[in-house]
Amino acid sequence: MTSTGALVLIALVVIYFLPGLVAARRKHRNATAIGICNLLFGWTFIGWGISLIWAFKD
């Protein structure tokens, strides 16, 4: 794997887990649940979107 490929892979993993990272950074009271939802359903765009919206809600 080239260094460019490794950077792309890292960027994709960060984007995939973005809702969980946002929730943890904002100290959301449901950060663990958001992270689990993102892990299990984030592979669908709908699950990822729901997790991201949930992470930004108070």
PDB file with one MODEL, atoms N, CA, C and O in Angstrom:
MODEL        1
ATOM      1  N   MET A   1       0.850  -1.173   0.000  1.00  0.00           N
ATOM      2  CA  MET A   1       0.000   0.000   0.000  1.00  0.00           C
ATOM      3  C   MET A   1       0.894   1.233   0.000  1.00  0.00           C
ATOM      4  O   MET A   1       1.861   1.315   0.758  1.00  0.00           O
ATOM      5  N   THR A   2       0.567   2.164  -0.837  1.00  0.00           N
ATOM      6  CA  THR A   2       1.357   3.385  -0.910  1.00  0.00           C
ATOM      7  C   THR A   2       0.953   4.312   0.224  1.00  0.00           C
ATOM      8  O   THR A   2      -0.063   4.101   0.887  1.00  0.00           O
ATOM      9  N   SER A   3       1.755   5.329   0.434  1.00  0.00           N
ATOM     10  CA  SER A   3       1.447   6.288   1.497  1.00  0.00           C
ATOM     11  C   SER A   3       0.175   7.068   1.172  1.00  0.00           C
ATOM     12  O   SER A   3      -0.569   7.446   2.077  1.00  0.00           O
ATOM     13  N   THR A   4      -0.076   7.310  -0.106  1.00  0.00           N
ATOM     14  CA  THR A   4      -1.308   7.994  -0.500  1.00  0.00           C
ATOM     15  C   THR A   4      -2.514   7.118  -0.196  1.00  0.00           C
ATOM     16  O   THR A   4      -3.531   7.605   0.297  1.00  0.00           O
ATOM     17  N   GLY A   5      -2.404   5.843  -0.485  1.00  0.00           N
ATOM     18  CA  GLY A   5      -3.489   4.918  -0.186  1.00  0.00           C
ATOM     19  C   GLY A   5      -3.761   4.830   1.305  1.00  0.00           C
ATOM     20  O   GLY A   5      -4.914   4.751   1.728  1.00  0.00           O
ATOM     21  N   ALA A   6      -2.700   4.845   2.102  1.00  0.00           N
ATOM     22  CA  ALA A   6      -2.861   4.793   3.555  1.00  0.00           C
ATOM     23  C   ALA A   6      -3.549   6.052   4.065  1.00  0.00           C
ATOM     24  O   ALA A   6      -4.404   5.972   4.947  1.00  0.00           O
ATOM     25  N   LEU A   7      -3.192   7.202   3.527  1.00  0.00           N
ATOM     26  CA  LEU A   7      -3.831   8.459   3.940  1.00  0.00           C
ATOM     27  C   LEU A   7      -5.304   8.486   3.557  1.00  0.00           C
ATOM     28  O   LEU A   7      -6.137   8.965   4.326  1.00  0.00           O
ATOM     29  N   VAL A   8      -5.627   7.982   2.386  1.00  0.00           N
ATOM     30  CA  VAL A   8      -7.023   7.916   1.956  1.00  0.00           C
ATOM     31  C   VAL A   8      -7.809   6.989   2.871  1.00  0.00           C
ATOM     32  O   VAL A   8      -8.938   7.301   3.247  1.00  0.00           O
ATOM     33  N   LEU A   9      -7.231   5.870   3.225  1.00  0.00           N
ATOM     34  CA  LEU A   9      -7.888   4.919   4.118  1.00  0.00           C
ATOM     35  C   LEU A   9      -8.133   5.537   5.494  1.00  0.00           C
ATOM     36  O   LEU A   9      -9.215   5.381   6.060  1.00  0.00           O
ATOM     37  N   ILE A  10      -7.151   6.227   6.024  1.00  0.00           N
ATOM     38  CA  ILE A  10      -7.302   6.895   7.319  1.00  0.00           C
ATOM     39  C   ILE A  10      -8.385   7.958   7.239  1.00  0.00           C
ATOM     40  O   ILE A  10      -9.208   8.069   8.149  1.00  0.00           O
ATOM     41  N   ALA A  11      -8.400   8.739   6.166  1.00  0.00           N
ATOM     42  CA  ALA A  11      -9.420   9.781   6.003  1.00  0.00           C
ATOM     43  C   ALA A  11     -10.814   9.172   5.935  1.00  0.00           C
ATOM     44  O   ALA A  11     -11.750   9.715   6.521  1.00  0.00           O
ATOM     45  N   LEU A  12     -10.966   8.061   5.235  1.00  0.00           N
ATOM     46  CA  LEU A  12     -12.271   7.410   5.133  1.00  0.00           C
ATOM     47  C   LEU A  12     -12.734   6.860   6.484  1.00  0.00           C
ATOM     48  O   LEU A  12     -13.920   6.931   6.807  1.00  0.00           O
ATOM     49  N   VAL A  13     -11.818   6.321   7.264  1.00  0.00           N
ATOM     50  CA  VAL A  13     -12.171   5.817   8.598  1.00  0.00           C
ATOM     51  C   VAL A  13     -12.601   6.967   9.508  1.00  0.00           C
ATOM     52  O   VAL A  13     -13.565   6.835  10.262  1.00  0.00           O
ATOM     53  N   VAL A  14     -11.892   8.087   9.438  1.00  0.00           N
ATOM     54  CA  VAL A  14     -12.263   9.257  10.245  1.00  0.00           C
ATOM     55  C   VAL A  14     -13.637   9.777   9.835  1.00  0.00           C
ATOM     56  O   VAL A  14     -14.452  10.106  10.697  1.00  0.00           O
ATOM     57  N   ILE A  15     -13.903   9.854   8.547  1.00  0.00           N
ATOM     58  CA  ILE A  15     -15.210  10.311   8.074  1.00  0.00           C
ATOM     59  C   ILE A  15     -16.301   9.343   8.508  1.00  0.00           C
ATOM     60  O   ILE A  15     -17.389   9.772   8.892  1.00  0.00           O
ATOM     61  N   TYR A  16     -16.027   8.042   8.452  1.00  0.00           N
ATOM     62  CA  TYR A  16     -17.015   7.038   8.858  1.00  0.00           C
ATOM     63  C   TYR A  16     -17.392   7.210  10.325  1.00  0.00           C
ATOM     64  O   TYR A  16     -18.568   7.119  10.677  1.00  0.00           O
ATOM     65  N   PHE A  17     -16.405   7.457  11.183  1.00  0.00           N
ATOM     66  CA  PHE A  17     -16.660   7.588  12.616  1.00  0.00           C
ATOM     67  C   PHE A  17     -16.873   9.034  13.053  1.00  0.00           C
ATOM     68  O   PHE A  17     -16.833   9.319  14.250  1.00  0.00           O
ATOM     69  N   LEU A  18     -17.094   9.938  12.133  1.00  0.00           N
ATOM     70  CA  LEU A  18     -17.291  11.347  12.451  1.00  0.00           C
ATOM     71  C   LEU A  18     -18.427  11.587  13.447  1.00  0.00           C
ATOM     72  O   LEU A  18     -18.239  12.371  14.378  1.00  0.00           O
ATOM     73  N   PRO A  19     -19.600  10.952  13.301  1.00  0.00           N
ATOM     74  CA  PRO A  19     -20.653  11.195  14.295  1.00  0.00           C
ATOM     75  C   PRO A  19     -20.231  10.829  15.720  1.00  0.00           C
ATOM     76  O   PRO A  19     -20.527  11.568  16.659  1.00  0.00           O
ATOM     77  N   GLY A  20     -19.561   9.726  15.884  1.00  0.00           N
ATOM     78  CA  GLY A  20     -19.089   9.337  17.213  1.00  0.00           C
ATOM     79  C   GLY A  20     -18.037  10.295  17.752  1.00  0.00           C
ATOM     80  O   GLY A  20     -18.025  10.608  18.943  1.00  0.00           O
ATOM     81  N   LEU A  21     -17.160  10.754  16.881  1.00  0.00           N
ATOM     82  CA  LEU A  21     -16.136  11.708  17.297  1.00  0.00           C
ATOM     83  C   LEU A  21     -16.744  13.044  17.693  1.00  0.00           C
ATOM     84  O   LEU A  21     -16.320  13.652  18.676  1.00  0.00           O
ATOM     85  N   VAL A  22     -17.740  13.507  16.931  1.00  0.00           N
ATOM     86  CA  VAL A  22     -18.427  14.758  17.255  1.00  0.00           C
ATOM     87  C   VAL A  22     -19.131  14.642  18.595  1.00  0.00           C
ATOM     88  O   VAL A  22     -19.048  15.550  19.422  1.00  0.00           O
ATOM     89  N   ALA A  23     -19.830  13.524  18.817  1.00  0.00           N
ATOM     90  CA  ALA A  23     -20.547  13.319  20.077  1.00  0.00           C
ATOM     91  C   ALA A  23     -19.583  13.302  21.257  1.00  0.00           C
ATOM     92  O   ALA A  23     -19.858  13.910  22.292  1.00  0.00           O
ATOM     93  N   ALA A  24     -18.468  12.618  21.109  1.00  0.00           N
ATOM     94  CA  ALA A  24     -17.490  12.563  22.193  1.00  0.00           C
ATOM     95  C   ALA A  24     -16.876  13.932  22.455  1.00  0.00           C
ATOM     96  O   ALA A  24     -16.673  14.318  23.607  1.00  0.00           O
ATOM     97  N   ARG A  25     -16.586  14.656  21.396  1.00  0.00           N
ATOM     98  CA  ARG A  25     -15.982  15.989  21.532  1.00  0.00           C
ATOM     99  C   ARG A  25     -16.930  16.969  22.212  1.00  0.00           C
ATOM    100  O   ARG A  25     -16.507  17.811  23.004  1.00  0.00           O
ATOM    101  N   ARG A  26     -18.233  16.849  21.892  1.00  0.00           N
ATOM    102  CA  ARG A  26     -19.238  17.740  22.482  1.00  0.00           C
ATOM    103  C   ARG A  26     -19.707  17.251  23.844  1.00  0.00           C
ATOM    104  O   ARG A  26     -20.554  17.890  24.468  1.00  0.00           O
ATOM    105  N   LYS A  27     -19.169  16.119  24.320  1.00  0.00           N
ATOM    106  CA  LYS A  27     -19.552  15.509  25.587  1.00  0.00           C
ATOM    107  C   LYS A  27     -21.063  15.277  25.650  1.00  0.00           C
ATOM    108  O   LYS A  27     -21.726  15.601  26.635  1.00  0.00           O
ATOM    109  N   HIS A  28     -21.575  14.708  24.567  1.00  0.00           N
ATOM    110  CA  HIS A  28     -23.003  14.398  24.457  1.00  0.00           C
ATOM    111  C   HIS A  28     -23.349  13.331  25.471  1.00  0.00           C
ATOM    112  O   HIS A  28     -22.574  12.398  25.682  1.00  0.00           O
ATOM    113  N   ARG A  29     -24.513  13.458  26.106  1.00  0.00           N
ATOM    114  CA  ARG A  29     -24.882  12.490  27.142  1.00  0.00           C
ATOM    115  C   ARG A  29     -25.102  11.096  26.565  1.00  0.00           C
ATOM    116  O   ARG A  29     -25.014  10.115  27.303  1.00  0.00           O
ATOM    117  N   ASN A  30     -25.384  10.977  25.273  1.00  0.00           N
ATOM    118  CA  ASN A  30     -25.586   9.697  24.610  1.00  0.00           C
ATOM    119  C   ASN A  30     -24.436   9.355  23.667  1.00  0.00           C
ATOM    120  O   ASN A  30     -24.642   8.688  22.653  1.00  0.00           O
ATOM    121  N   ALA A  31     -23.245   9.802  23.993  1.00  0.00           N
ATOM    122  CA  ALA A  31     -22.102   9.609  23.093  1.00  0.00           C
ATOM    123  C   ALA A  31     -21.823   8.126  22.833  1.00  0.00           C
ATOM    124  O   ALA A  31     -21.480   7.747  21.713  1.00  0.00           O
ATOM    125  N   THR A  32     -21.968   7.302  23.844  1.00  0.00           N
ATOM    126  CA  THR A  32     -21.726   5.867  23.656  1.00  0.00           C
ATOM    127  C   THR A  32     -22.760   5.262  22.723  1.00  0.00           C
ATOM    128  O   THR A  32     -22.416   4.482  21.835  1.00  0.00           O
ATOM    129  N   ALA A  33     -24.023   5.614  22.916  1.00  0.00           N
ATOM    130  CA  ALA A  33     -25.086   5.094  22.059  1.00  0.00           C
ATOM    131  C   ALA A  33     -24.913   5.581  20.618  1.00  0.00           C
ATOM    132  O   ALA A  33     -25.165   4.834  19.672  1.00  0.00           O
ATOM    133  N   ILE A  34     -24.489   6.817  20.458  1.00  0.00           N
ATOM    134  CA  ILE A  34     -24.253   7.350  19.115  1.00  0.00           C
ATOM    135  C   ILE A  34     -23.106   6.599  18.455  1.00  0.00           C
ATOM    136  O   ILE A  34     -23.183   6.254  17.276  1.00  0.00           O
ATOM    137  N   GLY A  35     -22.053   6.346  19.205  1.00  0.00           N
ATOM    138  CA  GLY A  35     -20.922   5.594  18.667  1.00  0.00           C
ATOM    139  C   GLY A  35     -21.310   4.179  18.261  1.00  0.00           C
ATOM    140  O   GLY A  35     -20.873   3.693  17.218  1.00  0.00           O
ATOM    141  N   ILE A  36     -22.122   3.518  19.071  1.00  0.00           N
ATOM    142  CA  ILE A  36     -22.561   2.153  18.744  1.00  0.00           C
ATOM    143  C   ILE A  36     -23.483   2.168  17.531  1.00  0.00           C
ATOM    144  O   ILE A  36     -23.355   1.329  16.639  1.00  0.00           O
ATOM    145  N   CYS A  37     -24.413   3.123  17.496  1.00  0.00           N
ATOM    146  CA  CYS A  37     -25.312   3.250  16.338  1.00  0.00           C
ATOM    147  C   CYS A  37     -24.498   3.496  15.073  1.00  0.00           C
ATOM    148  O   CYS A  37     -24.781   2.916  14.025  1.00  0.00           O
ATOM    149  N   ASN A  38     -23.502   4.344  15.169  1.00  0.00           N
ATOM    150  CA  ASN A  38     -22.654   4.638  14.025  1.00  0.00           C
ATOM    151  C   ASN A  38     -21.868   3.402  13.594  1.00  0.00           C
ATOM    152  O   ASN A  38     -21.726   3.132  12.402  1.00  0.00           O
ATOM    153  N   LEU A  39     -21.366   2.662  14.563  1.00  0.00           N
ATOM    154  CA  LEU A  39     -20.599   1.460  14.247  1.00  0.00           C
ATOM    155  C   LEU A  39     -21.455   0.409  13.542  1.00  0.00           C
ATOM    156  O   LEU A  39     -21.014  -0.215  12.577  1.00  0.00           O
ATOM    157  N   LEU A  40     -22.678   0.218  14.028  1.00  0.00           N
ATOM    158  CA  LEU A  40     -23.542  -0.834  13.494  1.00  0.00           C
ATOM    159  C   LEU A  40     -24.279  -0.434  12.226  1.00  0.00           C
ATOM    160  O   LEU A  40     -24.452  -1.253  11.323  1.00  0.00           O
ATOM    161  N   PHE A  41     -24.720   0.830  12.150  1.00  0.00           N
ATOM    162  CA  PHE A  41     -25.559   1.250  11.035  1.00  0.00           C
ATOM    163  C   PHE A  41     -24.926   2.337  10.162  1.00  0.00           C
ATOM    164  O   PHE A  41     -25.553   2.814   9.216  1.00  0.00           O
ATOM    165  N   GLY A  42     -23.700   2.724  10.472  1.00  0.00           N
ATOM    166  CA  GLY A  42     -23.040   3.781   9.721  1.00  0.00           C
ATOM    167  C   GLY A  42     -22.711   3.406   8.287  1.00  0.00           C
ATOM    168  O   GLY A  42     -22.477   4.287   7.459  1.00  0.00           O
ATOM    169  N   TRP A  43     -22.689   2.117   7.978  1.00  0.00           N
ATOM    170  CA  TRP A  43     -22.378   1.690   6.612  1.00  0.00           C
ATOM    171  C   TRP A  43     -23.499   2.046   5.653  1.00  0.00           C
ATOM    172  O   TRP A  43     -23.289   2.067   4.440  1.00  0.00           O
ATOM    173  N   THR A  44     -24.696   2.329   6.180  1.00  0.00           N
ATOM    174  CA  THR A  44     -25.763   2.850   5.331  1.00  0.00           C
ATOM    175  C   THR A  44     -25.732   4.363   5.464  1.00  0.00           C
ATOM    176  O   THR A  44     -25.427   4.886   6.536  1.00  0.00           O
ATOM    177  N   PHE A  45     -26.037   5.050   4.415  1.00  0.00           N
ATOM    178  CA  PHE A  45     -26.011   6.509   4.490  1.00  0.00           C
ATOM    179  C   PHE A  45     -27.056   7.013   5.477  1.00  0.00           C
ATOM    180  O   PHE A  45     -26.829   8.014   6.157  1.00  0.00           O
ATOM    181  N   ILE A  46     -28.192   6.336   5.564  1.00  0.00           N
ATOM    182  CA  ILE A  46     -29.254   6.755   6.477  1.00  0.00           C
ATOM    183  C   ILE A  46     -28.784   6.613   7.926  1.00  0.00           C
ATOM    184  O   ILE A  46     -28.969   7.531   8.725  1.00  0.00           O
ATOM    185  N   GLY A  47     -28.186   5.490   8.268  1.00  0.00           N
ATOM    186  CA  GLY A  47     -27.685   5.292   9.628  1.00  0.00           C
ATOM    187  C   GLY A  47     -26.600   6.283   9.994  1.00  0.00           C
ATOM    188  O   GLY A  47     -26.559   6.776  11.122  1.00  0.00           O
ATOM    189  N   TRP A  48     -25.724   6.577   9.055  1.00  0.00           N
ATOM    190  CA  TRP A  48     -24.659   7.549   9.291  1.00  0.00           C
ATOM    191  C   TRP A  48     -25.246   8.947   9.489  1.00  0.00           C
ATOM    192  O   TRP A  48     -24.822   9.692  10.372  1.00  0.00           O
ATOM    193  N   GLY A  49     -26.225   9.287   8.655  1.00  0.00           N
ATOM    194  CA  GLY A  49     -26.857  10.605   8.759  1.00  0.00           C
ATOM    195  C   GLY A  49     -27.615  10.770  10.068  1.00  0.00           C
ATOM    196  O   GLY A  49     -27.543  11.825  10.698  1.00  0.00           O
ATOM    197  N   ILE A  50     -28.339   9.736  10.480  1.00  0.00           N
ATOM    198  CA  ILE A  50     -29.068   9.792  11.749  1.00  0.00           C
ATOM    199  C   ILE A  50     -28.086   9.960  12.907  1.00  0.00           C
ATOM    200  O   ILE A  50     -28.331  10.747  13.821  1.00  0.00           O
ATOM    201  N   SER A  51     -26.993   9.234  12.870  1.00  0.00           N
ATOM    202  CA  SER A  51     -25.989   9.351  13.933  1.00  0.00           C
ATOM    203  C   SER A  51     -25.390  10.746  13.973  1.00  0.00           C
ATOM    204  O   SER A  51     -25.170  11.298  15.051  1.00  0.00           O
ATOM    205  N   LEU A  52     -25.126  11.316  12.815  1.00  0.00           N
ATOM    206  CA  LEU A  52     -24.544  12.658  12.769  1.00  0.00           C
ATOM    207  C   LEU A  52     -25.523  13.700  13.286  1.00  0.00           C
ATOM    208  O   LEU A  52     -25.139  14.582  14.054  1.00  0.00           O
ATOM    209  N   ILE A  53     -26.774  13.612  12.877  1.00  0.00           N
ATOM    210  CA  ILE A  53     -27.787  14.560  13.370  1.00  0.00           C
ATOM    211  C   ILE A  53     -27.939  14.424  14.873  1.00  0.00           C
ATOM    212  O   ILE A  53     -28.003  15.424  15.589  1.00  0.00           O
ATOM    213  N   TRP A  54     -27.999  13.187  15.354  1.00  0.00           N
ATOM    214  CA  TRP A  54     -28.133  12.924  16.777  1.00  0.00           C
ATOM    215  C   TRP A  54     -26.936  13.508  17.558  1.00  0.00           C
ATOM    216  O   TRP A  54     -27.105  14.019  18.665  1.00  0.00           O
ATOM    217  N   ALA A  55     -25.760  13.429  16.988  1.00  0.00           N
ATOM    218  CA  ALA A  55     -24.560  13.950  17.647  1.00  0.00           C
ATOM    219  C   ALA A  55     -24.610  15.470  17.807  1.00  0.00           C
ATOM    220  O   ALA A  55     -24.047  16.014  18.757  1.00  0.00           O
ATOM    221  N   PHE A  56     -25.281  16.151  16.882  1.00  0.00           N
ATOM    222  CA  PHE A  56     -25.344  17.605  16.942  1.00  0.00           C
ATOM    223  C   PHE A  56     -26.532  18.133  17.733  1.00  0.00           C
ATOM    224  O   PHE A  56     -26.577  19.317  18.065  1.00  0.00           O
ATOM    225  N   LYS A  57     -27.497  17.265  18.039  1.00  0.00           N
ATOM    226  CA  LYS A  57     -28.646  17.700  18.833  1.00  0.00           C
ATOM    227  C   LYS A  57     -28.282  17.734  20.302  1.00  0.00           C
ATOM    228  O   LYS A  57     -27.458  16.952  20.775  1.00  0.00           O
ATOM    229  N   ASP A  58     -28.912  18.659  21.017  1.00  0.00           N
ATOM    230  CA  ASP A  58     -28.653  18.791  22.456  1.00  0.00           C
ATOM    231  C   ASP A  58     -29.314  17.761  23.270  1.00  0.00           C
ATOM    232  O   ASP A  58     -29.178  17.760  24.493  1.00  0.00           O
TER     233      ASP A  58
ENDMDL
END
